[in-house]
Amino acid sequence: MNSDTRCLRLRTGSMYPHVTRRSRISTTITAALLASAYLLIPVRFAVAQESGDAEVAKVHPLASKEEMIRDRFQRFEDRVYRLRELLGDGEPDNALRLGRVLQRAGELGLADRLEEMIELLHDPSLLNDATDTQARWLADADRVLAILLERDSENVERKQALERLQEYYQRVDKILEQQRDLRHGAGQASTTGRMTEQLDQAIERINALLDRQADISEDTERGLDAIAQTPKQLAEQQGDLSRDTGQMAGDLQRLGAMLPQPAADAPTQQSPQGNLDAAADSVQNAEGAMQSASSSLQQGDAPSARQQQEEASDALRQAREELEEAKGRLEEQQDARELAPEQQKLADETGGLSEQMQRDAQAGGAKGQPGAPGAQGESSPPGQQSLDQAQQEMGEAAEALGQSNPQEAMPSQDQAIQQLEQARKELEEALNQLRQEEREETLRDLEGRFREMLLKQRAINESTARYDQLGRDNFTRAEHLQLADLSTQERTLSEDAASCLHILDEDGTTIVFPNVVGHLSEDMGAVADRLAAYQVGALTQAIEQEIVETLEQLLGAVQRMRQDNEQQGMSGLSSDAGQSPLLPQSAELKLLRASQLRVNTRTAAIEEDVKTIENRNVQTDSDLLEVFRAVAARQVECAGIAKEMRDRRYQP
């Protein structure tokens, strides 16, 4: 590769980094236009250096170089024209872009102005004019180049639409989570209200039991002679009170099981569960003391009965204290009215998201963006109508909560949750559809690139075999020049493979695929170096054959995946369409197996070269050692990829 070409490649990468993205235009044609423009640079510098010298002999070589540039530019126009014809049916957008390239080049008169520069360079007195003319030509060539390298607007718009939909989806998902929390809070508030009423009733029942126990205790204190009842009758009254107290204990236990727990966002609140458990235990103790008092009364042991009755009263009073404390703790928990501002704020946020979606859709429709939500005649963006209905339900729930009526708010909250789930579902479907379109575009792009690279690689392989048959010792300057051209072609293919690798890195859903393409680019670069060094032997041809086999495998994998996508499209989108990788794991496993086989084949080829060198009794050259190290590194990479695939498959 000469210095001019190296300079050209460096300038291409620095000035137009997006050339490695999804341009469907041949990079060979792009390089042709770049060469037409930037090969003028050394000519222009030479003109500036020789402008003070009037010798015609020093000007003619510059004119000859200009003629070479003119011929190259003519070839460039011919290739653009042919490619436009080829893309006319399958890729009309790219064909239209190539048409704009030809039209703009004609309007700027780039071809005619090259003829003018040739005439100027033949006249030593017009070298300054030639310099100015070349500067203007370079500027106009950059304008044409910008058309050729412009990014596909449809892909850009689809990416922007995907980003917007993803943002909407995440915001809806967050709103849904918050609404569920509010619904839980309203449920707790409703349960708390009911529980407070039941605790009030329980306290009233405790007070009634205490009053009855006080009456029985008073009769026992007065003595049996002073009252009209017999000991048996008084014992029966005490027994009846004991049974009612036991029923009260069971009711308190059941009430405790129904208590709501404090809200997750209020860890400092204490649950009244312990108070209810303690109250139930106290009531059970009171029941036991009452039963003992009843037995003592039957036996006529008034002093013992009186002591046991006092114990029962103390236990009931302790139970009442626990119930009152439980009621206080319930009242400390979140009031329904405290939820109202949060519910209204969430309703406003939902409405704001709906309005933003509508604005974005209108802006996208005005720009004619095909990937914009709400474009193409849609009445509203996906999920927006559901968001509007959710906002309305939230507003009604906020009003009910503000009136401390959580039971009335809960149905509206349930409806809001359903509408938010529907909005999220619609956004997910829209995301899946755009992601599937993007994946199909990527696969179609890769298929075209691999097919073109395969055709060119086969031609290079055939030429390499012919030169090997001729024999390196028989090479003349013509063969050296032709091999240098082959090396340049192979280097271009290596850059094309690097462009594919960039696409796969952006996709980020596969493991083996980018690794194989990266190795493909490295192999092409290695072949380019070997061809530049006139090495056309068995090892070079073995690497070239591996390149062809790799391209065939990659092309086949992409074609099969496109067929699967078409069949999937006929049966409808799957729910995980947006998350599925560019290639399935089965295809990746096949590529990994093929990579391992290439390592095996390369190892065998190295072994044959080593035997050849040993037979010649010469030392193994450094180039062969470098190839061996590269194969060893690839073997390590294959092992690492296999481990990564295993870990990803069994990841919980």
Stockholm file with secondary structure:
# STOCKHOLM 1.0

chainA/1-652         MNSDTRCLRLRTGSMYPHVTRRSRISTTITAALLASAYLLIPVRFAVAQESGDAEVAKVHPLASKEEMIRDRFQRFEDRVYRLRELLGDGEPDNALRLGRVLQRAGELGLADRLEEMIELLHDPSLLNDATDTQARWLADADRVLAILLERDSENVERKQALERLQEYYQRVDKILEQQRDLRHGAGQASTTGRMTEQLDQAIERINALLDRQADISEDTERGLDAIAQTPKQLAEQQGDLSRDTGQMAGDLQRLGAMLPQPAADAPTQQSPQGNLDAAADSVQNAEGAMQSASSSLQQGDAPSARQQQEEASDALRQAREELEEAKGRLEEQQDARELAPEQQKLADETGGLSEQMQRDAQAGGAKGQPGAPGAQGESSPPGQQSLDQAQQEMGEAAEALGQSNPQEAMPSQDQAIQQLEQARKELEEALNQLRQEEREETLRDLEGRFREMLLKQRAINESTARYDQLGRDNFTRAEHLQLADLSTQERTLSEDAASCLHILDEDGTTIVFPNVVGHLSEDMGAVADRLAAYQVGALTQAIEQEIVETLEQLLGAVQRMRQDNEQQGMSGLSSDAGQSPLLPQSAELKLLRASQLRVNTRTAAIEEDVKTIENRNVQTDSDLLEVFRAVAARQVECAGIAKEMRDRRYQP
#=GR chainA/1-652 SS CCHHHHHHHHHHHHHCGGGGSSCCSCHHHHHHHHHHHHTHHHHHHHHHHHTTCCCGGGTHHHHHHHHHHHHHHHHHHHHHHHHHHHHTTTCHHHHHHHHHHHHHHHHHTHHHHHHHHHHHHTCGGGHHHHHHHHHHHHHHHHHHHHHHHCCCHHHHHHHHHHHHHHHHHHHHHHHHHHHHHHHHHHHHHHHHHHHHHHHHHHHHHHHHHHHHHHHHHHHHHHCGGGSSSCHHHHHHHHHHHHHHHHHHHHHHHHHHHTCCCCCTTCTTSCCTHHHHHHHHHHHHHHHHHHHHHHHHHHTTCHHHHHHHHHHHHHHHHHHHHHHHHHHHHHHHSCCHHHHHHHHHHHHHHHHHHHHHHHHHHHHHHHHTCTTSTTCTTCSSCTTHHHHHHHHHHHHHHHHHHHTTCHHHHHHHHHHHHHHHHHHHHHHHHHHHHHHHHHHHHHHHHHHHHHHHHHHHHHHHHHHHHHHHHHCGGGCCHHHHHHHHHHHHHHHHHHHHHHHHHHHHHHHCCCSHHHHHHHHHHHHHHHHHHHHHTTCCSHHHHHHHHHHHHHHHHHHHHHHHHHHHHHHHHHHCCCTTTTTSCSSCHHHHHHHHHHHHHHHHHHHHHHHHHHHHHHHTTCCCCHHHHHHHHHHHHHHHHHHHHHHHHHHHHTCC
#=GC SS_cons         CCHHHHHHHHHHHHHCGGGGSSCCSCHHHHHHHHHHHHTHHHHHHHHHHHTTCCCGGGTHHHHHHHHHHHHHHHHHHHHHHHHHHHHTTTCHHHHHHHHHHHHHHHHHTHHHHHHHHHHHHTCGGGHHHHHHHHHHHHHHHHHHHHHHHCCCHHHHHHHHHHHHHHHHHHHHHHHHHHHHHHHHHHHHHHHHHHHHHHHHHHHHHHHHHHHHHHHHHHHHHHCGGGSSSCHHHHHHHHHHHHHHHHHHHHHHHHHHHTCCCCCTTCTTSCCTHHHHHHHHHHHHHHHHHHHHHHHHHHTTCHHHHHHHHHHHHHHHHHHHHHHHHHHHHHHHSCCHHHHHHHHHHHHHHHHHHHHHHHHHHHHHHHHTCTTSTTCTTCSSCTTHHHHHHHHHHHHHHHHHHHTTCHHHHHHHHHHHHHHHHHHHHHHHHHHHHHHHHHHHHHHHHHHHHHHHHHHHHHHHHHHHHHHHHHCGGGCCHHHHHHHHHHHHHHHHHHHHHHHHHHHHHHHCCCSHHHHHHHHHHHHHHHHHHHHHTTCCSHHHHHHHHHHHHHHHHHHHHHHHHHHHHHHHHHHCCCTTTTTSCSSCHHHHHHHHHHHHHHHHHHHHHHHHHHHHHHHTTCCCCHHHHHHHHHHHHHHHHHHHHHHHHHHHHTCC
//
